[in-house]
Amino acid sequence: MANDKARLMRNVIGLVPTVIEDPPRVQEELIRLGCRHSIYGVEEFDFETFSAALVNALRTLLGRDGLSEAAYAAWKRTLASMCEVMSEAAKTISQTPVKLPLHRWKKNNKWKSSALGLALHNINVYDDEKVR
């Protein structure tokens, strides 16, 4: 269990550099994470607590010499922003469906797509914007 949590934490931290390379992909992943965490019962203040705990853990692990004040502030802003996206997704899922892309394919030289619409008590599958 502890190894699973450590692996998950490495994955979250690993998303940070990807923000620069592919912001839309990271935003989609954060929305997915926020939706999943809502289903697990995570509340808005939990995201804020997590963000603060993670940045403080980094400072503890790296020490003040390993994490300058500027780097600490940058990590704090970045993690807070990431957690804000997750928190907003978690709030949204209980109110309206969130569409998550599932698959894209080409048929008759036209792109088709499917998506999953998630709400806390409802799941819809969309094919090219039509609910089935």
C-alpha positions as CSV (number, residue, x, y, z in Angstrom):
1,M,0.0,0.0,0.0
2,A,2.8,2.5,0.9
3,N,4.6,1.6,-2.3
4,D,1.4,2.3,-4.3
5,K,1.0,5.7,-2.7
6,A,4.7,6.5,-3.4
7,R,4.2,5.5,-7.0
8,L,1.1,7.7,-7.3
9,M,3.0,10.6,-5.8
10,R,5.8,10.2,-8.3
11,N,3.2,10.2,-11.1
12,V,1.7,13.4,-9.8
13,I,5.0,15.1,-9.5
14,G,6.0,13.8,-12.9
15,L,3.0,15.6,-14.5
16,V,4.6,19.0,-13.6
17,P,7.2,19.1,-16.3
18,T,4.6,17.9,-18.8
19,V,2.6,21.1,-18.2
20,I,5.2,23.0,-20.2
21,E,5.3,20.4,-23.0
22,D,1.6,19.5,-23.4
23,P,-0.8,21.7,-21.2
24,P,-4.1,20.3,-22.7
25,R,-3.1,16.7,-22.0
26,V,-2.1,17.6,-18.4
27,Q,-5.4,19.5,-17.9
28,E,-7.4,16.4,-19.1
29,E,-5.5,14.2,-16.7
30,L,-6.0,16.5,-13.8
31,I,-9.7,16.7,-14.6
32,R,-9.9,12.9,-14.6
33,L,-8.0,12.7,-11.3
34,G,-10.4,15.3,-9.8
35,C,-13.4,13.4,-10.9
36,R,-12.0,10.1,-9.6
37,H,-11.1,11.7,-6.3
38,S,-14.7,13.1,-6.0
39,I,-16.0,9.6,-6.3
40,Y,-13.6,8.5,-3.5
41,G,-15.1,11.2,-1.2
42,V,-12.3,13.8,-1.4
43,E,-13.5,17.2,-0.6
44,E,-12.4,20.7,-1.7
45,F,-10.3,21.4,1.3
46,D,-8.5,18.1,0.9
47,F,-7.0,19.3,-2.4
48,E,-5.6,22.4,-0.7
49,T,-4.2,20.4,2.2
50,F,-2.6,17.9,-0.2
51,S,-1.0,20.7,-2.2
52,A,0.5,22.3,0.9
53,A,1.6,19.0,2.3
54,L,3.3,18.0,-0.9
55,V,5.3,21.2,-1.3
56,N,6.3,21.1,2.3
57,A,7.4,17.4,1.9
58,L,9.6,18.5,-1.0
59,R,11.2,21.2,1.1
60,T,11.8,18.7,3.9
61,L,13.3,16.1,1.5
62,L,15.5,18.5,-0.4
63,G,16.3,20.8,2.5
64,R,16.5,24.6,2.3
65,D,19.7,24.4,0.3
66,G,18.1,21.9,-2.2
67,L,15.0,24.0,-2.7
68,S,15.5,27.8,-2.9
69,E,12.8,30.2,-1.9
70,A,12.1,30.9,-5.6
71,A,11.8,27.2,-6.4
72,Y,9.6,26.6,-3.3
73,A,7.3,29.5,-4.4
74,A,7.2,28.1,-8.0
75,W,6.3,24.6,-6.8
76,K,3.7,26.0,-4.4
77,R,2.0,27.9,-7.2
78,T,2.2,25.0,-9.6
79,L,0.8,22.4,-7.3
80,A,-1.9,24.8,-6.1
81,S,-2.9,25.4,-9.7
82,M,-3.0,21.7,-10.4
83,C,-5.0,21.0,-7.3
84,E,-7.4,23.8,-8.2
85,V,-8.2,22.2,-11.6
86,M,-8.8,18.9,-9.8
87,S,-11.0,20.5,-7.2
88,E,-13.1,22.3,-9.8
89,A,-13.5,19.0,-11.7
90,A,-14.5,17.3,-8.4
91,K,-17.2,19.9,-7.8
92,T,-18.5,19.7,-11.3
93,I,-18.9,16.0,-11.5
94,S,-21.5,16.1,-8.8
95,Q,-23.5,18.7,-10.7
96,T,-23.1,18.1,-14.4
97,P,-21.5,15.4,-16.6
98,V,-17.9,15.8,-17.5
99,K,-17.0,14.6,-21.0
100,L,-13.8,12.6,-21.1
101,P,-12.5,11.6,-24.5
102,L,-12.3,7.8,-25.0
103,H,-11.4,7.1,-28.6
104,R,-11.0,8.7,-32.0
105,W,-11.0,6.8,-35.3
106,K,-11.3,7.5,-39.0
107,K,-14.3,6.1,-40.9
108,N,-15.0,7.1,-44.6
109,N,-12.3,9.7,-44.4
110,K,-14.0,11.5,-41.5
111,W,-12.8,11.5,-37.9
112,K,-15.2,10.0,-35.4
113,S,-14.9,10.2,-31.6
114,S,-16.5,8.8,-28.5
115,A,-16.5,10.2,-25.0
116,L,-17.6,9.2,-21.6
117,G,-19.9,11.7,-19.7
118,L,-19.5,11.3,-16.0
119,A,-21.7,12.7,-13.2
120,L,-21.8,11.4,-9.7
121,H,-24.9,9.3,-10.3
122,N,-25.0,9.1,-14.0
123,I,-22.7,7.8,-16.8
124,N,-23.4,8.5,-20.5
125,V,-21.4,7.4,-23.6
126,Y,-21.2,9.9,-26.4
127,D,-20.5,9.1,-30.1
128,D,-19.9,12.2,-32.1
129,E,-21.8,14.3,-29.6
130,K,-24.8,11.9,-29.5
131,V,-25.8,10.2,-26.2
132,R,-26.3,6.5,-26.4
